[in-house]
Amino acid sequence: MIVVAIMAVCLGIGIPTIFRSARKDPLQQAVWDIIEACSNARSQAILRGEPYDLVIRAAGGAISVVKSPAPPSKKRGLDLNPAFSADGGAPIAGAGGASPAAAPPPFSASLHEDIIVEILFVNLRDQMDAEESRVRFYPNSLCDELRIVLNWRQQKRTMITLDPITAIADREILQ
């Protein structure tokens, strides 16, 4: 009976901890989704040799990765799409990775309804009133600058920044 009582006490103490660890914090899930979307967009741009966009939609908190609709362009003398020949003509053979038929399904996620986007800047411009915000990732590992602050129930705040040189996301816990 003593052994059963000790096991019951141990289980009583341990079960709430197990349930808390099994249930993900909505803020942690949102941060993970955004970082994963940035990583996916960067990978797709590099592997396919074409710009890809991280799309953040205000309505419903949807995030997705899509191929950029705009044609490749040149900025400040840098060729942002090395898969195309120097004269801007046909794609270079073998550039761009696998064929479109072998493309993995696009990344998409939705932020939890309790997550509040406090700050959303793309290229140092406030995007809070925009219905849709796009962060472009280029094949040469460059990207637009992104700064987003997420808040969950006024308790926890996390800022995610995207380095425009390496296109790698970083997070910082605020407060």
C-alpha positions, 0 to 999 in steps of 0.5 A: 500500500505504501508503494502504491501511495508513493506512486500515486503522489509521483504521478500526481506531481508529474502528470500536469508537467507532462501535459504542459510539455505536450501542449505547445505554447501558441507563441512558440508555435507561431515563432516556429512557423514564421522561422520555418517559413523564412527557412523554406522560402530561402531554400526554395529561392536558392534551389530553384534559382527564382525569387520566392515570397513569404506572404503574411496575410492580416486576415486570419494570420495566414503565412505562406511561401509562394513563387514571386510573381514579378520577373527577375530584376537587377538592382544596384548592378547585382544579378539577383537571379543567377539562373538566367544568362547575362543577356537576360535571355533563356535560363542557363541549362541546369540552373534552378534545381529540380523540375517544377513537377518535383516541387514539394508542396508550398509551406503554409501555416496559420497563427493561433487566434490569440496571437497578436502581431504588434509590429510588422516592418518590411524593408523598414516600412510599417505594414500593419495596415496592409492586407498582405505583406510580402518578404522577398527571398532571392536565389543569391541568399539575399532577402528583404528586411523583416521585423515582426513582434508577436504578443500572446495574451499580453504576457509574452512578447517575441521579436523575429528579425530577418537578416537581409544579407544571409536571409536567416531568421533570429528571435529575441524574447522581449520584456 
